[in-house]
Every structure is written in structure tokens, then in C-alpha cells.
Amino acid sequence: FILDTNTTNLAAAKITGADASARYTYPTSFGSIDASFSGTWNIKTDFQILPGAAFATQLDDSSRFRATFGLGATIGEFRAQASLQHRAGYTLTQPQPASRDPGQLGIDQFDILNMSFRYNVNGNRPLLQDLTLTLNINNVLDTNPPVSRTNSGSTANGNTDGRIFQFGINKRF
């Protein structure tokens, strides 16, 4: 008897779209400030469920635009950054399966705010040299994503983890 519990991803996707990104840093008397943008616009998505099967187009039942806007500052050895992640809402235009809530016509946009902080200690003692402390707060406002409601559950238009704090210590030897 052999039991193989490995999961295999047999599906494939062809995605047509456009990506853009930009970053600007402005030097100041105290260090620098910077702003950034990155975004993706999906025009068409074709899925293949199994190898050799025909590709099928998924039209509008997914968010087509995603972007991240960032603003940061560096002051000496300290860095702070805030980023807003945006996922556009969308209208449910596919034929409505019987399991979907018939009153739901679309999925709202989803925006979350993330913050990160980093301090390079760089002390005189060997233990403090090349030491970096970090703090990341994902989903600062603890925003819940909008959902597509069905009889068998729901799917979210975004990350459902809630607010997460991450503290890090990095030491190079």
C-alpha cells in the first residue's frame, strides 16, 4: 500500500496585462524621503485545468487592478515606510451559479495599510556592530476584505490574515 499525500499543481494560466512601477527619492538635510508606486492591470486571464485540456477565458469575476503606493523616510540609521495596497473591486458578470448569493452584484475594493520600521544599531561594542532591528505591521487598521458569498462559503478579495506584528533581529557575523 502506497499513500502519496503530495499536492500537485496541474493547472496553468496565461495572463495578459500591463505592469508599471516608479520610485522617487528626494535627499533632505536629515536623510531622504521617497515615494513609490507599482501596479498591475490584468486584461485577460485564460486557465487550463489539466495538461492537454483547452484553455478557458475567465472574464470579469476577479479584480483586474492591483497597486501598491509607498511613502518612506530615512533619518540616519532609522527607516520608516508606510504602504497602501489596493485591490480594485469588480462587478459579478459571469453567469451566476445557483450557489451564489443572488443579491450580490459585485465585490468591493480592498485597501490595507502596512507599516515597516528598521533601525541599524551599528554600536561600538562587537555585539552591537552589524545589528538591525525591524518591526513590520501588516494590515495596521485590521481591515476585513470584501467577500463573494456562496452557499458553500465565501472567497475574499484580498488577504484575510488580519493585523500581524513582526519583530526581527538581524545580526551579521
C-alpha positions in Angstrom: 0.0 0.0 0.0 1.4 3.4 -1.0 -0.1 6.7 0.1 1.2 9.8 -1.7 0.0 12.9 0.1 2.0 15.4 -2.1 -0.1 18.0 -3.8 0.5 18.7 -7.4 -0.5 21.8 -9.3 -1.5 20.6 -12.8 -3.3 23.8 -13.8 -1.8 26.5 -16.0 -2.7 30.2 -16.6 -2.0 32.7 -19.4 -2.3 36.2 -18.2 -2.2 39.3 -20.5 -1.8 42.7 -18.9 0.4 45.6 -18.1 2.7 46.3 -15.2 4.1 49.6 -14.1 6.4 50.9 -11.3 8.1 54.1 -10.3 10.2 55.3 -7.4 11.5 58.7 -6.5 13.9 59.6 -3.7 14.4 63.2 -2.6 17.5 63.9 -0.5 16.9 66.2 2.6 19.0 67.7 5.3 18.0 64.9 7.7 18.3 62.0 5.2 15.8 61.3 2.5 12.1 60.8 1.7 10.8 58.6 -1.0 7.6 57.6 -2.8 6.9 54.6 -4.9 4.2 53.0 -7.0 3.8 49.6 -8.5 0.6 48.3 -10.2 -0.7 45.5 -12.4 -3.7 45.7 -14.8 -4.9 42.3 -16.0 -6.6 42.4 -19.4 -7.3 38.7 -19.9 -6.8 35.5 -18.0 -7.0 32.1 -19.5 -7.0 28.9 -17.4 -6.1 25.3 -18.2 -7.4 22.9 -15.5 -5.3 19.9 -16.6 -2.4 19.5 -19.0 -3.8 19.0 -22.5 -7.2 20.5 -21.7 -8.3 23.6 -23.6 -7.7 27.0 -22.1 -10.9 28.8 -20.9 -11.1 32.5 -20.5 -12.1 33.9 -17.1 -13.8 37.2 -17.9 -14.6 39.6 -15.1 -15.0 37.6 -11.9 -11.8 38.8 -10.4 -10.0 42.0 -9.5 -8.3 43.4 -12.6 -6.2 46.2 -11.0 -3.8 45.9 -8.1 -1.4 48.5 -6.9 0.9 49.4 -4.0 1.6 53.0 -3.1 4.5 53.7 -0.7 5.9 56.7 1.2 9.0 56.4 3.3 11.7 58.4 5.1 15.3 57.6 6.1 16.8 59.6 9.0 20.4 58.5 9.7 20.2 54.8 10.7 16.4 54.8 11.1 13.9 54.0 8.2 10.1 54.2 8.3 7.8 53.3 5.5 4.0 53.2 5.0 2.4 51.4 2.1 -1.1 51.2 0.9 -2.1 48.1 -1.0 -5.1 48.5 -3.3 -7.1 45.8 -5.0 -9.9 47.1 -7.2 -13.5 45.9 -6.8 -15.4 44.2 -9.6 -18.8 43.5 -10.9 -20.0 39.9 -11.0 -20.8 39.5 -14.7 -20.3 35.7 -15.1 -23.4 33.5 -15.1 -24.5 33.3 -11.5 -24.2 29.7 -10.2 -27.1 28.6 -8.0 -24.8 28.5 -5.0 -24.0 32.3 -5.2 -26.0 34.9 -3.3 -28.3 36.3 -6.0 -28.4 39.7 -4.3 -24.7 40.2 -4.6 -23.9 42.2 -7.8 -20.2 42.9 -7.1 -17.2 42.8 -4.9 -15.9 46.0 -3.3 -12.4 47.2 -3.5 -10.0 46.3 -0.7 -7.3 48.6 0.7 -4.9 47.8 3.5 -2.2 49.9 5.2 1.1 48.3 6.1 4.0 50.0 8.1 7.6 49.0 8.5 10.4 50.3 10.6 14.1 49.5 10.6 17.0 50.6 12.8 20.6 49.8 12.1 22.2 49.8 15.6 25.9 49.9 14.5 27.2 50.3 18.1 30.8 50.4 19.2 30.7 47.0 21.0 31.1 43.8 18.9 27.6 42.6 19.9 26.0 45.8 18.6 28.0 46.0 15.3 26.1 45.0 12.2 22.8 44.6 14.2 19.5 45.6 12.7 16.1 45.7 14.4 12.9 45.6 12.4 9.2 46.0 13.1 6.5 45.3 10.5 2.8 45.8 11.0 0.7 44.3 8.2 -2.9 45.5 7.9 -2.5 48.2 10.5 -6.2 49.1 10.6 -7.2 45.3 10.8 -9.5 45.7 7.7 -11.5 42.7 6.6 -11.7 42.0 2.9 -15.0 42.0 1.0 -16.2 38.6 0.1 -18.1 36.7 -2.6 -20.9 34.9 -0.8 -22.0 31.4 -1.8 -23.9 28.6 -0.1 -20.7 26.6 0.4 -18.7 29.6 2.0 -17.1 32.6 0.7 -14.0 33.8 -1.1 -12.2 37.1 -0.2 -11.0 39.9 -2.5 -7.7 40.0 -0.6 -5.7 38.7 2.3 -7.7 37.5 5.3 -5.0 37.3 7.9 -5.9 40.4 9.9 -3.4 42.6 11.7 0.1 41.0 12.0 3.1 42.3 14.0 6.5 41.0 13.1 9.6 41.9 15.1 13.0 41.0 13.7 16.6 41.0 14.9 19.3 40.5 12.3 23.0 40.2 13.3 25.8 39.7 10.8 29.0 38.0 12.0 
